[in-house]
């Protein structure tokens, strides 16, 4: 079966791609800017004995997302069975200082792209009466965060989108689930100042930063038959940050 991962070249997306390759999936690796990283990842995946190809597309642009899906189908000769909506950016600042373009950039990349790709994927999944749509949300989509109105809104939107897809397509054999990572050790979090990291660590009951591979293992579960009776759910991979 074929898995397509958006924003796959680095960080959590890279870990997800490697995990799904280990699980035996052929993988379509989407990237927007990190071509060399995408090529390196493709080579690493190919060495595992599965098929991998890279596809440059800004999935926040509907036409580019559509072309990517057509190219993936032509390259692999099959439809996408597992879609992982992972592409995401941040443009952090307080609400009063946030420019409209920063709001729109984050909403377009984090939420609109997931809509475009899910809509494209579900057409073939519905015909096949099988599919897995897994979208990467965030704990800030559950609880909010100061300085991240745009990011929090986009990640909360992912959860609503996921639940609606789950309700619409459960009878067609398609599941839709979201994963809400907490503080994960990636390039996006690596730029934070030590004192900021220390403050965040105090809010994590397990007392450590998460690894991208821990998010990837959750994706692996939702992509597998083990999760066939689970849909419309959001799994927080956060070391207990958002427990109720």
C-alpha positions, 0 to 999 in steps of 0.5 A: 500500500501507498502512504503520502506524507506532506511536509515529510523532509524534516522533523516529525514528517521525516520520522513518520516517513521512516516509520511507515517505510519500516511498516512496509508502506511505499511512501510518497515524500512531499516537500516544499523547500527542503529538496536535499533533505527530501532526496536524502530521506528517499535514499534512506527509505529505498534502502529499506526495500520499499519504493519511495519518490519525492514530490515538490508541492506547496500543498497550501495551493490547491492546484499544486496539491492536485498536481501532486496527487496526479503525479503520485498516482502516475509514479506509483501506479496506485492510489494513496491508501494512507494520507498523513497531513503533516505540513505546518509552519509557525508565525508566532506573535501576540494577537495585537501585533499579528499581521493578516499575512501571518495569520493567513500563511499559517491557516493556509499551510496548516489547515487549508492544505489538510483540507485540499489533500484530504478531499483529493485522497478521499475520492479514491479511498471512497471508491476503494472502500478503504483509507486512513487519513491521519492529520497532525494537530497540536496540544495548542489546538486543544488548550491554546497558547499565548502568541500562537493565535494563528497556529492554535486556530489552525490546529484546532481546525484540524481536529474539527476537520478530522471529526467531520471526515470521520462522520462522512466516510466511516461507512466507506471504510475510511478512518480519520484521526488526529495526533496532537504532539506536545513539546517535541525535539525538532528544528521548530522547537530547537530555536527556543531559548533555554529558559523557555524550554525549562519553563515548558519542561515543568508543565510536562509530567513525564519530565522530558521532551518528546522525540519525533519517533514517538509521534511516528509510532502513533501514526503507525498505529492509526495507519494499521489495521489495529486501529480499524475501529477507531475514528474521529479521535485525537491522540495527544502525544504530549507526556501528560501536558494536557491530561484532564 
